[in-house]
């Protein structure tokens, strides 16, 4: 909003020109998201406690029964601070902004419904998995189709970059690209959701991932840096920096309330929303394959579940009894089972997440 209103006052005073600059507006978005999260956080937590929206904890696995009843749906704090900050500071006619914000709100609404049903039913499964997948794939397929029909950059929509190669790109057949977009958004959303099992884990990792994509967005949106680094030049993509850093600020601010011992959990309201936003940013920046590196910890969380299920079914058919590769999945629970304290798991996973982020940034120059 500020971008559309305040630069017009530059005739009155030149200081209003600063609202044209992405760097200034990004800083403003970061501070705004931080303030909104801190102001709304306690009020949202009190509201959740008042309407008795407490977490339902699974009986199997590590002993987290002491967390039962802790307010959930805290992702509302993240959605409010990130979306309001973006609306205030970003260019609202920019398609990159609109797609990212739309993904955040769509997936947030889907997650909110899932959280509500968990609490209403008093069971941990919430929204039936196939209905959740329908919601994710509806957005993903719709986005893929609209991008094919209405490209938002001068490059072919169905083209994506390949890490470590500046002159190589993968080009999908358009129908395959539409399915690819659905897979990326659904997969990323669910992977972040799987990582949301310990106090502060998903919020910290998401903050790292979206900040990394914020840097990539800024570099891709500039003709000079994109040419120097061998990136696709994507006019207008720099506006994603504002959204990404606002979301990162909201996620990190949420840690004030979500750090161990958590006062509130983000629930699917936050994890599905942030996962969807990460997937959409990767698609818009033509960095879908780089997403595997940026979100390396999320990939490990999802793979651990898939491997566990596949191995259990295979050994059940082969030997008559199911066997496990890990003590429990997602893999953060495996490390709890072998004796790591919850805080140790979270901080060590953050460190690994930072290493993956640094590796992803490194690929921008190693080409």
BELTASUL-V54640 format. One record per backbone hydrogen bond with DSSP energy under -0.5 kcal/mol. NH is the residue of the N-H (numbers start at 0). CO is the residue of the C=O. Records with the same first field share a line. If there is no record, write none. Layout:
# BELTASUL-V54640
NH=CO / CO
This chain:
# BELTASUL-V54640
1=87
3=0
4=0
5=1
6=1
7=4
8=5
9=6
10=7
11=8
12=8
15=12
16=13
17=14
18=15
19=16
20=17
24=20
25=21
26=22
27=23
28=24
29=25
30=26
31=27
32=28
33=29
34=30
35=31
36=32
37=33
38=34
39=35
40=36
41=37
42=38
43=39
44=40
45=41
46=42
47=43
48=44
49=45
50=46
51=48
52=47
53=51
54=69
56=54
63=61
66=63
67=64
68=54
69=66
70=262
71=52
73=264
74=265
75=72
76=73
77=73
78=74
79=75
80=76
81=77
82=78
83=79
84=80
85=81
86=82
87=83
88=84
89=85
91=89
93=90
97=93
98=94
99=95
100=96
101=97
102=98
103=99
104=100
105=101
106=102
107=103
108=104
109=105
110=106
111=107
112=108
113=109
114=110
115=111
116=112
117=113
118=114
119=115
120=116
121=117
122=117
130=127
131=127
132=128
133=129
134=130
135=131
136=132
137=133
138=134
139=135
140=136
141=137
142=138
143=139
144=140
145=141
146=142
147=143
148=144
149=145
158=155
159=169
160=285
161=164 / 167
163=362
164=161
165=366
169=159
171=157 / 169
175=172
176=172
177=173
178=174
179=175
180=176
181=177
182=178
183=179
184=180
185=181
186=182
187=183
188=184
189=185
190=186
191=187
192=188
193=189
194=190
195=191 / 192
196=194
197=194
200=197
201=197
203=199
204=200
205=201
206=202
207=203
208=204
209=205
210=206
211=207
212=208
213=209
214=210
215=211
216=212
217=213
218=214
219=215
220=216
221=218
225=221
226=222
227=223
228=224
229=225
230=225
233=219 / 231
234=232
236=233
238=235
239=236
240=237
241=237 / 238
242=238
243=239
244=240
245=241
246=242
247=243
248=244
249=245
250=246
251=247
252=248
253=249
254=250 / 251
255=252
256=253
257=253
258=254
262=256
263=256
264=70
268=110
269=265 / 266
270=266
271=267
272=267
273=269
274=270
275=271
276=272
277=273
278=274
279=275
280=276
281=277
282=278
283=279
284=280
285=282
286=281
290=286
291=288
292=289
293=289
294=290
295=292
298=294
299=295
300=296
301=297
302=298
303=299
304=300
305=301
306=302
307=303
308=304
309=305
310=306
311=307
312=308
313=309
314=310
315=311
316=312
317=313
318=314
319=314 / 315
320=314
332=329
333=329
334=330
335=331
336=332
337=333
338=335
339=334
344=340
345=341
346=342
347=343
348=344
349=345
350=346
351=347
352=348
353=349
354=350
355=351
356=352
357=353
358=354
359=355
360=356
361=357
362=358
363=359 / 360
364=361
365=361
366=364
